[in-house]
Amino acid sequence: MNILKINGIDLAYDSFGKENDEAIVLIAGLGTQMIRWTVPFCQTLAARGFRVIRFDNRDVGCSTHFSHYPTLDFEALATALMSGRRPDIPYTLDDMAGDVIGLLDALSIDRAHLVGRSMGGMIAQIAASRYPERVLSLTSIMSSSGNPTLPQTSQDVMAMMTTPAPNPFENEAGFLAHSRAFAKRIAGTGYPFEEDAYQALILEEVQRAYDPGSVGRQIAAIAVSGDRRPRLATIKVPALVIHGVDDPLFVPACGEDTASAIPGAELLLVEGMGHDLPHQLYNVIVDAIERTARRR
């Protein structure tokens, strides 16, 4: 792992493959760290002839955290948005898209393929629309367009996502039970939920950095990003939207709407996939990413 100073903050990253190969930047989702892009996934992608770069978004993992910021008040956030006021938040998805471009600058990479999952898909969408000269292709996985008319996440899923977990250093069993229940709820039905592997992953995240407040700050960044469809309409690079048919967090209509908003985008709906990337689908996902990257 390496640390770079970008846009006044530290960003942690690592890479796979040959430095001279075309770069693919993997962008993680809400409150999750770069290790959610597992080593086997990155190696599979790198074996196709790409330099694969994964990094910790701001406010997670080994990148700079904004823990000094007051705890997010979700009710105040909703009130401000409904009244048309800009809430006081530490950063936006545009800032996070700027981090992606800053990472490319720091690594002396002119243009790269962007692959984002969930919130990372939103960040990739914004980067592809705002910095078209820096993006070779876009793959948006289990994400959404920000269209306010789309079906909303069910209340039970939202409640599980926003309910604080027990402190893992005080109650590891409670933390694991809470995290495991949510992961199972949003997983697809087509592949077994592998508890041992999942628990090892989230415990590794805890050891890298534990900051429960970062989820709320990133939810706020998503909330103020608004409807991205006008931006998506300007994207001209090859684009792919991958979405799980079983996704309960962003239902398939969210992926369909994203694909319809991007001119010429390919939509790949995956049976049995939820809001996760089971290892049984790695080759399917990598095939689709490579196909999109080669389209140009």
C-alpha positions, 0 to 999 in steps of 0.5 A, spaced: 500 500 500 502 507 498 499 513 500 499 520 496 497 527 497 492 529 493 487 535 493 490 536 500 488 529 503 492 523 503 489 517 499 491 510 500 492 505 494 495 499 491 496 496 484 496 490 480 499 488 473 504 492 469 505 499 470 505 501 462 498 497 461 492 501 460 489 503 467 483 501 470 481 505 477 476 501 481 472 505 486 469 502 492 462 503 495 459 507 501 463 506 507 467 500 504 475 500 503 479 498 497 479 491 499 472 490 498 475 489 491 479 483 493 486 481 490 483 475 486 478 480 482 484 485 481 489 479 479 483 476 474 482 483 471 490 485 471 491 478 467 487 481 461 492 486 460 490 492 465 494 496 470 489 495 476 489 500 481 484 500 487 484 506 493 481 508 499 476 513 498 476 519 502 474 518 509 475 511 509 480 506 510 487 509 510 486 515 507 484 522 510 478 521 515 473 527 516 472 525 523 473 532 526 466 534 523 460 533 527 456 527 527 451 527 521 443 529 523 439 525 518 433 529 520 436 536 519 439 533 512 432 531 510 429 538 512 435 542 508 434 538 502 426 538 502 427 546 503 432 547 497 437 549 502 444 546 501 446 542 508 453 543 511 457 537 509 464 536 509 465 534 501 461 532 495 461 526 490 464 531 486 470 532 490 470 525 490 470 524 483 476 530 483 480 525 488 480 520 482 482 525 477 488 527 482 490 520 483 491 519 475 495 526 476 499 523 481 501 517 478 502 520 471 496 517 468 493 521 462 486 517 461 484 511 465 478 506 465 473 507 471 469 502 474 465 503 480 460 499 485 454 502 488 457 509 491 463 508 487 459 507 480 456 514 482 463 517 483 465 514 476 459 517 473 460 524 475 468 523 473 466 521 466 461 526 465 466 532 468 472 530 466 471 526 459 478 527 456 481 523 462 476 517 462 477 511 457 471 507 459 465 507 464 463 501 468 457 502 473 456 496 477 450 496 482 449 503 482 443 508 480 442 515 476 439 519 482 433 519 478 428 521 484 422 518 481 425 511 481 423 506 487 426 507 493 430 502 498 425 498 502 425 501 509 428 495 513 434 495 508 435 502 510 434 501 517 439 496 517 444 500 513 443 506 518 442 503 525 449 503 528 453 497 529 456 495 536 463 497 537 467 492 534 473 493 540 468 492 545 463 487 542 466 483 536 460 478 536 455 483 536 459 487 531 459 481 526 452 479 527 450 486 525 454 486 519 453 479 517 445 480 517 445 486 513 450 483 508 446 477 508 440 481 507 442 485 500 446 479 497 443 475 491 439 468 492 443 465 486 450 464 490 451 462 497 453 467 502 460 465 505 460 467 512 467 466 514 470 470 508 465 475 509 467 476 517 475 476 515 474 481 510 470 486 515 475 484 520 480 486 516 477 493 514 476 494 522 484 493 523 485 498 517 481 503 520 474 504 524 470 510 523 463 509 524 461 516 522 464 516 515 458 512 513 453 518 514 458 523 511 458 519 505 450 518 505 450 526 505 455 526 499 450 522 495 444 525 498 446 532 495 448 529 488 441 530 485 439 527 479 445 525 475 441 524 468 443 530 465 450 529 466 450 522 464 447 524 457 453 527 456 458 521 456 461 519 450 465 514 452 464 506 452 459 505 458 457 499 461 452 498 467 452 492 471 446 490 476 444 484 480 436 482 478 436 481 486 439 487 488 434 490 494 438 496 495 438 499 488 433 495 485 434 493 478 430 499 475 436 503 478 441 500 473 436 500 467 435 508 468 442 509 468 443 505 462 438 508 458 441 515 460 448 514 457 448 514 450 450 507 447 451 504 454 450 496 455 446 494 460 448 487 463 442 484 468 445 478 472 441 473 475 442 471 482 446 477 484 444 482 489 448 488 492 454 484 492 460 481 487 460 473 489 467 470 487 463 465 482 461 472 478 468 474 477 469 472 470 463 474 468 464 481 471 471 481 468 469 479 461 464 485 461 469 490 463 474 488 458 469 488 453 467 495 454 474 497 455 476 494 448 470 497 445 473 504 443 
